Amino acid sequence: MLNQNGNMLADVDAARMNVISGTRFLSAISYNLPKFCANATWNPVAITFATSAIVGTNPYGIFIDTNNTVYVADRANSRVQIWFNNSATPTSTISGGLNTPYNLFVSDNGDIYVDNGYANNRVDKWALNSNSSVPTMYNCGPCFSLFIDINNMLYCSLYNANKVIAKSLNTNLNIWNTVAGTGTAGATSTTLNLPCDIFVDNNLNLYVADTANNRIQKFGSGQINGTTVPTGTITLSHPTGIILDFDGYLFIVDQGNNRLIGSGPYGYRCIAACSGSYGSSSTQLWVSYSLRFDSYGNLFVSDLYNNRIQKFFLVTNGCNVTTSTTTMSSGTSMNSTQSVPLLTSTDGTSSTSVSFSTIDHTFQCTVR
């Protein structure tokens, strides 16, 4: 059965496949894919998880792993802040050699991949429990989004170069592929215009927030022609952040409209900051960038112009999961008191390898 994005609806048992002849068992995913029912709702009043005193001004990237460890790219202070074990304040910081990181991704083994492209034209890897980093991919400018798929491919969204590139982490060679976009801004099926966030599902479909074209593009595995994801009656304005849930439904930061959009069995709807105006209250956003789920289905959003990370609690789901929220005060980091995490796919799936048609064999920086 397919959902409205053309994805096969997930099945828990299907995510636990044995190795069979001719296939490969792939690595587990490191991020949360909560399962929602059609009536899922979030508290319209958010709490501030982190202020500018902790994450600096204009924080972009967020990552939350399956242990609910929260990572934030603090661009202003050239560091990554980390919250372990539901801590209210950061418990770890990495910073050596970073310059204005835009985004990051954490692999299933705990390695942290951080954009270091603003001045250094590369992505750095911080191994678990390491105090130093090693370059992983050399690229031309900052990666506004990073993603690692189930084939261990590292993707980088090159905003200024109008394309998405990818490199296998199974080799030390700096050979990356152009997997979406041509390097020239455009609005055709093969071009992008200022791409921001990216997401790769377990079928290796690549989703791109094609920001200046006001659309979400979906590129099938190994395809250079993208299709625009229909959003029904919702008109997007400069979408920046995207993520999928367990069933392949899409959630979007609709930056130009200062709201969060979610899809489900009945189509697209606004799920948070739905007033239609920007602002700094607990019910508003102001030029937000990315969104991520924790294992309970709560939404974390980087709220750029308000210089904060906001957290919207899931309050209604209807999937036989008990949820509740705590009383909180403005500007205080609090955590959900849900008793059971939502169903999340964390196992690998079997897939065949994919080849891409455009390969950049040499490293040349001509666009910043």
C-alpha positions as CSV (number, residue, x, y, z in Angstrom):
1,M,0.0,0.0,0.0
2,L,1.3,3.5,-1.0
3,N,0.9,6.7,0.9
4,Q,0.3,10.1,-0.8
5,N,4.0,10.6,-1.4
6,G,4.2,7.3,-3.4
7,N,6.1,5.5,-0.6
8,M,5.4,2.0,0.5
9,L,3.8,2.2,4.0
10,A,6.3,0.8,6.5
11,D,5.8,-2.5,8.4
12,V,7.7,-3.3,11.6
13,D,8.4,-6.9,10.5
14,A,9.5,-5.8,7.1
15,A,12.2,-3.7,8.8
16,R,13.7,-6.9,10.4
17,M,14.6,-8.8,7.3
18,N,17.3,-11.5,7.3
19,V,20.1,-11.6,4.9
20,I,19.2,-13.5,1.7
21,S,21.2,-14.4,-1.4
22,G,21.8,-11.4,-3.6
23,T,21.0,-8.7,-1.1
24,R,22.9,-6.9,1.7
25,F,21.8,-6.2,5.2
26,L,22.2,-2.5,5.7
27,S,23.0,-0.4,8.8
28,A,20.4,0.8,11.3
29,I,19.1,4.3,11.0
30,S,20.1,6.8,13.7
31,Y,17.2,9.2,13.7
32,N,13.6,9.0,14.9
33,L,10.7,8.0,12.6
34,P,7.7,8.2,14.9
35,K,4.4,6.6,13.8
36,F,1.4,8.9,14.0
37,C,-2.3,8.4,13.6
38,A,-4.4,10.8,11.5
39,N,-5.5,12.8,14.5
40,A,-2.1,13.5,15.9
41,T,-1.8,17.1,17.3
42,W,0.9,19.1,18.9
43,N,0.6,21.7,21.7
44,P,0.5,25.1,19.9
45,V,2.4,26.5,22.9
46,A,6.0,25.6,22.6
47,I,8.7,25.7,25.2
48,T,12.2,27.1,24.5
49,F,14.6,24.2,24.6
50,A,17.7,26.4,24.1
51,T,18.2,30.2,24.0
52,S,20.9,32.3,22.2
53,A,23.0,32.0,25.4
54,I,23.4,28.3,24.6
55,V,23.1,28.0,20.8
56,G,24.1,31.5,19.6
57,T,22.4,33.6,17.0
58,N,20.7,32.0,14.0
59,P,21.1,28.3,14.8
60,Y,20.4,26.2,11.8
61,G,21.0,22.5,12.2
62,I,19.4,20.1,14.7
63,F,19.8,16.3,15.1
64,I,18.1,14.0,17.5
65,D,19.3,10.4,17.7
66,T,17.2,7.4,18.8
67,N,18.5,7.8,22.4
68,N,17.0,11.3,22.3
69,T,20.4,12.9,22.4
70,V,20.0,16.4,21.0
71,Y,22.7,18.0,18.8
72,V,22.6,21.6,17.6
73,A,25.0,23.4,15.3
74,D,25.9,26.7,17.0
75,R,27.1,28.7,14.0
76,A,27.8,31.9,15.8
77,N,30.2,30.2,18.2
78,S,31.6,27.7,15.7
79,R,30.7,24.6,17.8
80,V,28.2,21.8,18.3
81,Q,26.2,21.6,21.5
82,I,25.1,18.2,22.8
83,W,22.4,17.3,25.3
84,F,22.7,13.7,26.7
85,N,20.1,11.8,28.8
86,N,17.3,14.4,28.7
87,S,19.6,17.0,30.3
88,A,18.3,20.6,30.5
89,T,21.7,22.0,29.6
90,P,24.4,20.9,27.2
91,T,26.6,18.1,28.6
92,S,29.2,18.1,25.8
93,T,30.6,20.5,23.2
94,I,32.8,19.9,20.2
95,S,34.5,22.8,18.5
96,G,38.1,22.2,17.4
97,G,38.7,23.5,13.9
98,L,35.1,24.3,13.1
99,N,34.2,27.5,11.4
100,T,30.5,28.5,11.3
101,P,28.9,25.0,11.0
102,Y,25.5,25.0,9.4
103,N,24.4,21.5,9.9
104,L,25.3,18.0,11.2
105,F,24.3,14.3,11.1
106,V,25.0,11.5,13.6
107,S,25.5,8.0,12.3
108,D,24.1,4.9,13.9
109,N,27.5,4.2,15.6
110,G,27.7,7.6,17.1
111,D,30.1,9.3,14.7
112,I,29.2,13.0,14.3
113,Y,29.5,14.5,10.8
114,V,29.7,18.3,10.9
115,D,29.6,20.9,8.1
116,N,32.8,22.8,8.0
117,G,32.4,24.3,4.6
118,Y,32.0,28.0,5.2
119,A,35.7,28.7,5.3
120,N,37.3,25.2,5.1
121,N,35.3,23.5,2.2
122,R,34.9,20.2,3.9
123,V,32.8,18.0,6.2
124,D,34.5,16.7,9.3
125,K,33.9,13.5,11.3
126,W,34.1,13.4,15.0
127,A,34.3,9.7,16.1
128,L,32.4,8.6,19.2
129,N,34.3,9.7,22.3
130,S,37.0,11.4,20.3
131,N,38.5,14.8,21.0
132,S,39.5,15.5,17.5
133,S,38.1,15.3,13.9
134,V,39.2,14.1,10.5
135,P,38.1,15.4,7.2
136,T,35.5,13.2,5.5
137,M,34.5,15.0,2.3
138,Y,35.9,18.0,0.6
139,N,33.3,20.2,-1.1
140,C,32.7,23.7,-2.4
141,G,31.1,25.8,0.3
142,P,28.9,25.0,3.3
143,C,26.5,22.1,3.5
144,F,23.1,23.5,4.5
145,S,22.1,19.9,5.2
146,L,23.8,16.6,5.8
147,F,22.3,13.1,5.6
148,I,23.6,9.5,5.6
149,D,21.5,6.9,3.9
150,I,21.2,3.1,4.6
151,N,23.9,2.5,2.0
152,N,26.4,4.6,4.0
153,M,26.3,7.4,1.5
154,L,26.9,10.9,2.9
155,Y,24.8,13.6,1.2
156,C,25.5,17.4,1.3
157,S,23.1,20.1,0.2
158,L,25.2,22.8,-1.5
159,Y,22.9,25.8,-1.2
160,N,25.1,28.3,-3.1
161,A,25.9,25.8,-5.8
162,N,22.3,24.7,-6.4
163,K,23.0,21.0,-6.2
164,V,23.2,18.0,-3.8
165,I,26.3,15.9,-3.8
166,A,27.0,12.5,-2.2
167,K,30.0,10.4,-1.3
168,S,30.4,6.8,-0.1
169,L,31.7,6.5,3.4
170,N,33.0,3.1,2.5
171,T,36.0,4.6,0.7
172,N,38.6,7.1,1.7
173,L,38.7,8.5,-1.8
174,N,37.3,12.0,-2.2
175,I,35.0,11.2,-5.1
176,W,31.6,12.6,-4.8
177,N,28.6,12.4,-7.1
178,T,26.1,15.1,-8.1
179,V,22.8,13.4,-7.2
180,A,20.4,16.4,-7.7
181,G,20.7,19.7,-9.5
182,T,23.1,20.8,-12.2
183,G,25.0,23.6,-10.4
184,T,22.9,26.2,-12.2
185,A,19.8,27.7,-10.6
186,G,16.6,26.7,-12.3
187,A,13.0,25.5,-11.9
188,T,13.0,22.5,-14.2
189,S,12.8,18.8,-13.2
190,T,16.6,18.6,-13.2
191,T,17.5,21.9,-11.5
192,L,17.3,23.4,-8.1
193,N,17.4,26.9,-6.7
194,L,19.0,27.3,-3.3
195,P,18.4,23.8,-1.9
196,C,18.3,23.5,1.9
197,D,17.3,20.4,3.9
198,I,17.5,16.9,2.4
199,F,16.1,13.5,3.5
200,V,16.7,10.0,2.0
201,D,14.2,7.3,2.8
202,N,14.9,3.6,3.0
203,N,13.9,3.2,-0.6
204,L,16.7,5.6,-1.4
205,N,14.4,8.3,-2.6
206,L,16.0,11.7,-2.1
207,Y,13.8,14.6,-0.9
208,V,15.1,18.2,-1.3
209,A,13.7,21.4,0.1
210,D,14.0,23.4,-3.1
211,T,13.7,26.7,-1.2
212,A,13.7,29.4,-3.9
213,N,11.4,27.4,-6.1
214,N,8.8,27.0,-3.3
215,R,8.6,23.3,-3.6
216,I,9.8,19.9,-2.3
217,Q,11.5,17.8,-5.0
218,K,11.6,14.0,-4.9
219,F,14.3,12.2,-6.8
220,G,13.9,8.5,-7.3
221,S,16.9,6.2,-6.6
222,G,19.6,7.1,-9.1
223,Q,17.4,9.5,-11.0
224,I,18.4,13.1,-12.0
225,N,14.8,14.1,-12.9
226,G,12.9,15.2,-9.8
227,T,9.1,15.4,-9.3
228,T,7.4,18.0,-7.2
229,V,5.7,16.6,-4.1
230,P,2.0,17.8,-4.2
231,T,0.9,19.6,-1.0
232,G,-2.8,19.9,-1.8
233,T,-4.3,23.2,-0.7
234,I,-1.2,24.2,1.1
235,T,1.0,26.7,-0.8
236,L,4.6,26.6,0.3
237,S,6.8,29.7,0.6
238,H,10.5,29.1,0.8
239,P,10.4,25.7,2.5
240,T,13.7,24.9,4.3
241,G,13.3,21.9,6.6
242,I,11.9,18.4,5.8
243,I,11.6,15.1,7.5
244,L,9.5,11.9,7.1
245,D,7.7,9.9,9.7
246,F,7.5,6.1,10.0
247,D,4.9,5.8,7.3
248,G,6.6,8.1,4.8
249,Y,4.5,11.2,5.5
250,L,6.3,14.5,5.0
251,F,6.7,17.3,7.6
252,I,8.0,20.7,6.4
253,V,9.3,23.9,7.7
254,D,7.4,26.5,5.6
255,Q,9.8,29.3,6.4
256,G,8.2,32.0,4.3
257,N,4.9,31.5,6.1
258,N,6.5,31.0,9.5
259,R,4.7,27.7,10.2
260,L,5.1,23.9,10.3
261,I,3.3,21.7,7.8
262,G,2.6,18.0,8.2
263,S,1.0,15.4,5.9
264,G,-1.1,12.3,6.8
265,P,-3.8,10.1,5.4
266,Y,-6.0,13.1,4.8
267,G,-3.5,15.4,3.2
268,Y,-1.5,18.4,4.4
269,R,-2.3,20.7,7.3
270,C,-0.6,23.3,9.5
271,I,0.5,21.6,12.7
272,A,2.3,24.4,14.6
273,A,2.7,28.2,14.5
274,C,-0.5,28.5,12.4
275,S,-1.4,32.1,13.2
276,G,-0.1,33.3,9.8
277,S,2.2,35.9,11.3
278,Y,5.8,35.8,12.5
279,G,6.8,36.7,16.1
280,S,8.6,35.8,19.2
281,S,5.8,34.4,21.4
282,S,5.6,30.7,22.4
283,T,3.0,30.1,19.6
284,Q,5.0,31.8,16.8
285,L,8.1,31.3,14.7
286,W,10.3,33.8,12.9
287,V,12.3,32.4,9.9
288,S,12.7,28.9,11.2
289,Y,15.0,26.4,9.4
290,S,15.0,22.8,10.4
291,L,12.8,20.3,12.4
292,R,13.4,17.0,14.0
293,F,11.5,14.4,16.0
294,D,12.4,12.8,19.3
295,S,11.3,9.2,19.9
296,Y,8.1,10.5,21.5
297,G,7.0,12.4,18.5
298,N,7.8,15.8,19.9
299,L,9.0,18.4,17.4
300,F,12.2,20.4,17.8
301,V,12.6,23.5,15.5
302,S,15.5,25.9,14.9
303,D,13.9,29.3,15.1
304,L,16.6,31.5,13.4
305,Y,15.5,35.1,13.9
306,N,14.4,34.4,17.5
307,N,17.8,32.8,18.1
308,R,16.4,29.7,19.8
309,I,15.4,26.1,19.6
310,Q,11.7,25.5,20.2
311,K,10.0,22.3,21.3
312,F,6.4,21.4,20.4
313,F,5.0,18.5,22.5
314,L,2.8,15.8,20.9
315,V,-0.4,15.9,22.9
316,T,-2.8,13.7,20.9
317,N,-2.0,10.7,18.8
318,G,-4.6,8.0,19.2
319,C,-2.3,5.0,18.5
320,N,-2.8,3.6,22.0
321,V,0.2,5.6,23.3
322,T,-0.3,7.5,26.5
323,T,1.1,11.0,26.3
324,S,1.2,13.9,28.8
325,T,3.1,17.1,29.1
326,T,4.7,18.8,32.1
327,T,4.1,22.3,33.4
328,M,6.8,24.6,32.1
329,S,7.9,28.2,32.4
330,S,9.0,30.4,29.6
331,G,12.6,30.0,28.6
332,T,13.1,26.8,30.6
333,S,14.1,23.5,29.0
334,M,11.7,20.8,30.0
335,N,11.2,17.3,28.8
336,S,8.1,15.3,27.9
337,T,6.7,12.8,30.4
338,Q,5.3,10.3,27.8
339,S,5.5,6.8,29.2
340,V,6.2,5.0,25.9
341,P,8.2,6.1,22.9
342,L,6.3,6.0,19.6
343,L,7.1,3.2,17.2
344,T,10.3,4.0,15.4
345,S,12.1,2.1,12.7
346,T,15.7,1.6,13.7
347,D,16.6,-1.6,11.9
348,G,18.3,-1.8,8.5
349,T,16.6,-3.0,5.4
350,S,17.8,-4.9,2.4
351,S,18.5,-3.0,-0.8
352,T,20.5,-3.1,-3.9
353,S,23.3,-0.6,-4.6
354,V,22.7,2.5,-6.7
355,S,24.9,4.2,-9.3
356,F,24.5,7.9,-10.2
357,S,24.9,9.3,-13.6
358,T,27.0,12.4,-12.9
359,I,30.4,12.0,-11.2
360,D,32.7,14.8,-10.2
361,H,36.1,13.1,-10.1
362,T,38.1,16.2,-9.2
363,F,37.8,18.6,-6.3
364,Q,37.4,22.1,-7.6
365,C,35.9,25.0,-5.7
366,T,34.4,27.5,-8.1
367,V,31.2,28.5,-6.2
368,R,30.9,29.7,-2.6
